[in-house]
Amino acid sequence: GRGLAEPRRDCSSWDPSLRRDDELTTLYDAIVLGAGGAGLMCAATAGQRERRVLLIDHADQPGKKILISGGGRCNFTNIHTAPDRYLSANPHFAKSALSRYTARDFIDLVDRHGIAWHEKTLGQLFCDGSARQIVAMLMEECAKGAARVSLGKPVRDVEHADGQFRVRYGELTASAPALVIATGGPSIPKMGATGFAYDLARKFGLKVVEPRPALVPLTLGGDEVLFRELSGVATEVVARAGKAAFREAALFTHKGLSGPAILQVSSYWRHGEPVGIDFLPASGRHWLLDAKRERPRTHFHTLLGERLPGRLAEALTKRLGLWGELANMPDRKLEEAERRLADWQFSPNGTEGFAKAEVTAGGISTDGLSSRTMEAKRVPGLYAIGEGVDVTGWLGGYNFQWAWASGWAAGQAL
Ligand code: FDA
């Protein structure tokens, strides 16, 4: 009968609801836009503090990036979390939130939910089972705080008047004195990522630091396309861009360079700058001259092949033009080869862009935000958290830790 045709309301238990403009508007204490890691943490935290929270996402399920993260096991934090492992126009901004909600705090939460985890490498913690456990845990925490979660409805419009934020989403309208922007950055648009956070922030007069792809593979052009022949070859290197240096694996791809060392430096790399690669970080000084003295009959590419994958040794030998036995090579040529191998200069012509970037660097400027609460200084009640803010972590669980910490900070303040 008619009952089935009644308009859907996603909040019927909380009165008062009021009619405005002939539209049913549901009142909340806070509306959180974006049910990713940051938004879920924020909604759970505020909900458990007795705040009436509405969490809205246009996706049909929460935490989609959590689900695909860490190869499906979610690298949910890093035990070496520290502010200097984050990039931001204001390197001090992340300190407060990171110190108030730490990796230990998140591990305790994971433990309380009985989720098994392990350290993989470099302090990176992963679920033994599945990233689904992390999403389920955060949804349970939201339920514990009685936060309403609305999925599959796009946000159509946000208005601000008389100290209330009024959000139209799908065919519904909600209103609250606090609005949290937690819609993330534009990396991986095919998963529903958008620049919505920036549009909204600008609408409220917040500045946006130019967003750029980070933790992203670099592309090679010109003469360096020759390295594409090495697609699939990986080796441990030290990669450098600007002042940053990372000792991890690098991988040649059919477009250029990838692997953890490259993803890490990509966040620091700027167009036009070189990326320096030490192909032999474990080799001591003068190792080539020592080898020449000890094994003069050895061919250069054989020696290199003992320390590097064969195809890479061959390609580097070709470019150095050092064919033949070490004995026939002048010392200064070997010294020069050693220098080049320790700081091979690549000139990337770009990155693989937002389509392949694990995160977005830049974003909503921290200038306009309180580092303690994430609230906009000039717009009381407006908050921004997570990846949409100009705070970007290293590879290895740091970005989720920022999502948890910033979400918690705002959740405590709402
Ligand atoms: P997030 O992007 O997670 O959430 C934003 C939410 O807002 C989404 O649910 C989206 O649907 C919604 N939304 C967007 N626009 C909207 C709109 N207009 N209206 C309504 N809703 C909207 N980090 C890490 O620490 N460890 C790891 O293992 C990985 N692994 C990893 C793998 C891959 C493939 C990627 C792409 C990224 C990672 N990351 C990671 C990075 C990590 O996923 C990222 O930093 C966090 O998910 C950011 O959390 P947020 O909640 O800020 O945004």
Boltz pocket constraint, residues with backbone or C-beta under 6 A from the ligand:
constraints:
  - pocket:
      binder: B
      contacts: [[A, 33], [A, 34], [A, 35], [A, 36], [A, 37], [A, 38], [A, 39], [A, 56], [A, 57], [A, 58], [A, 59], [A, 61], [A, 62], [A, 63], [A, 64], [A, 65], [A, 66], [A, 68], [A, 69], [A, 70], [A, 71], [A, 74], [A, 75], [A, 76], [A, 77], [A, 153], [A, 154], [A, 155], [A, 182], [A, 183], [A, 184], [A, 185], [A, 187], [A, 188], [A, 191], [A, 192], [A, 193], [A, 194], [A, 196], [A, 357], [A, 358], [A, 359], [A, 385], [A, 386], [A, 387], [A, 388], [A, 394], [A, 396], [A, 397], [A, 398], [A, 399], [A, 400], [A, 401], [A, 403]]
      max_distance: 6.0
